[in-house]
Amino acid sequence: MEPGRPVAGSFAMLPAAASAPADEPWRQALKTAIRDPVRLCRALHLPAAVEADAVRASRAFPVFAPWSYVARMRPGDPQDPLLQQVLPLTEELQNTSGFLRDPVGDEAAQLTPGLLQKYHGRALMITTGACAVHCRYCFRRHYPFREAASADPSWAGALEAVADDETLEEVILSGGDPLVLVDAQLASLIEHLARIPHLRRLRIHSRLPIVIPARVTTALLQWLRGTRLVPVMVVHANHPREIDDTVAAALRRLVDAGVVVLNQSVLLRRINDDADTLAELCQRLLDCRVLPYYLHQLDRVAGAAHFETPAGVGERLLEQLRARLPGYAVPRYVREVAGARSKVPLA
């Protein structure tokens, strides 16, 4: 056995929960987030017909939107690009051929409850089923989070599996959104991961720095940089209006702390499927020293067909972006294909 290698069962004491001050602003933002489609529609002065449709569609996938995000939306505009990402629509209730409950093959990729592996050298931990916002196009909107979490709430099995596979160099924390967990719990998890000698990097995929920028706390920065693992944060913004001054400041704090920060977007019909919007988003990210990383073709998840762009739109948009932006500012346009050994480049 290698010196410093965790022994079997050494993760058994990892706490399943940890406490944090209840009055932290980001936790208050989660507690007070909008969970009622009627409240969302009335806060934004939307027509009664929109409200009725939202109520019906939300029964299958509930609304969740923090006020810090809703405040960036235009009142009275049902087509607002930020609102469209969280507003339930009756189109979600349609059965569309080719749109599946598990479009990216998460079920087939499960190694142990809460741990997935699709690509060489990397494993993904489903840390929680909770999110800071319910994006209507979410590819995990049907994922059985409750079963995965209840099977191994301490993540001990996942950590043992990572420790046993010396080909793994990177662990990705996902969900849900890992940053809805409190800093003490995450710090404990990261400390356990850092004890696994073959791991080199820690990657976190999170929407929280975008929708609740107050989540970028001093404690978060401390545990991100508190181990030997190289921290990478992948945030998720689809539209330039998501990056207001408060979000920009949070992103810069991450970068200033030495965290590699990347952004991934999803190409969404009537939200960001034009070159002007995407170019402005890329420029705004670079102003925050965040690198545009991926532009995803929509994952074909059941309930999200109305977000899909026609074939060829993304390729044309990438051509226009390359003509307008420096190469490092142009995201890679990709699709995730279940069972593929990597993301599939599309342009």
Rosetta blueprint (number, residue, H / E / L):
1 M L
2 E L
3 P L
4 G L
5 R L
6 P L
7 V L
8 A L
9 G L
10 S L
11 F L
12 A L
13 M L
14 L L
15 P L
16 A L
17 A L
18 A L
19 S L
20 A L
21 P L
22 A L
23 D L
24 E L
25 P H
26 W H
27 R H
28 Q H
29 A H
30 L H
31 K H
32 T L
33 A L
34 I E
35 R L
36 D L
37 P H
38 V H
39 R H
40 L H
41 C H
42 R H
43 A H
44 L L
45 H L
46 L L
47 P L
48 A H
49 A H
50 V H
51 E H
52 A H
53 D H
54 A H
55 V H
56 R H
57 A H
58 S L
59 R L
60 A L
61 F L
62 P L
63 V L
64 F L
65 A E
66 P L
67 W H
68 S H
69 Y H
70 V H
71 A L
72 R L
73 M L
74 R L
75 P L
76 G L
77 D L
78 P L
79 Q L
80 D L
81 P L
82 L L
83 L H
84 Q H
85 Q H
86 V H
87 L L
88 P L
89 L L
90 T H
91 E H
92 E H
93 L H
94 Q L
95 N L
96 T L
97 S L
98 G L
99 F L
100 L E
101 R L
102 D L
103 P L
104 V L
105 G L
106 D L
107 E L
108 A L
109 A L
110 Q E
111 L E
112 T E
113 P L
114 G L
115 L E
116 L E
117 Q L
118 K L
119 Y L
120 H L
121 G L
122 R E
123 A E
124 L E
125 M E
126 I E
127 T L
128 T L
129 G L
130 A L
131 C L
132 A L
133 V L
134 H L
135 C L
136 R L
137 Y L
138 C L
139 F L
140 R L
141 R L
142 H L
143 Y L
144 P L
145 F H
146 R H
147 E H
148 A H
149 A H
150 S H
151 A H
152 D L
153 P L
154 S L
155 W L
156 A H
157 G H
158 A H
159 L H
160 E H
161 A H
162 V H
163 A H
164 D H
165 D L
166 E L
167 T L
168 L L
169 E L
170 E E
171 V E
172 I E
173 L E
174 S E
175 G L
176 G L
177 D L
178 P H
179 L H
180 V H
181 L L
182 V L
183 D H
184 A H
185 Q H
186 L H
187 A H
188 S H
189 L H
190 I H
191 E H
192 H H
193 L H
194 A H
195 R L
196 I L
197 P L
198 H L
199 L L
200 R L
201 R E
202 L E
203 R E
204 I E
205 H E
206 S E
207 R L
208 L H
209 P H
210 I H
211 V H
212 I L
213 P H
214 A H
215 R H
216 V L
217 T L
218 T H
219 A H
220 L H
221 L H
222 Q H
223 W H
224 L H
225 R L
226 G L
227 T L
228 R L
229 L L
230 V E
231 P E
232 V E
233 M E
234 V E
235 V E
236 H E
237 A L
238 N L
239 H L
240 P H
241 R H
242 E H
243 I L
244 D L
245 D H
246 T H
247 V H
248 A H
249 A H
250 A H
251 L H
252 R H
253 R H
254 L H
255 V H
256 D H
257 A L
258 G L
259 V L
260 V E
261 V E
262 L E
263 N E
264 Q E
265 S E
266 V E
267 L L
268 L L
269 R L
270 R L
271 I L
272 N L
273 D L
274 D L
275 A H
276 D H
277 T H
278 L H
279 A H
280 E H
281 L H
282 C H
283 Q H
284 R H
285 L H
286 L H
287 D H
288 C L
289 R L
290 V L
291 L E
292 P E
293 Y E
294 Y E
295 L E
296 H E
297 Q L
298 L L
299 D L
300 R L
301 V E
302 A L
303 G L
304 A L
305 A H
306 H H
307 F H
308 E L
309 T L
310 P L
311 A L
312 G L
313 V H
314 G H
315 E H
316 R H
317 L H
318 L H
319 E H
320 Q H
321 L H
322 R H
323 A H
324 R H
325 L L
326 P L
327 G H
328 Y H
329 A H
330 V L
331 P L
332 R E
333 Y E
334 V E
335 R E
336 E L
337 V L
338 A L
339 G L
340 A L
341 R L
342 S L
343 K L
344 V E
345 P E
346 L L
347 A L
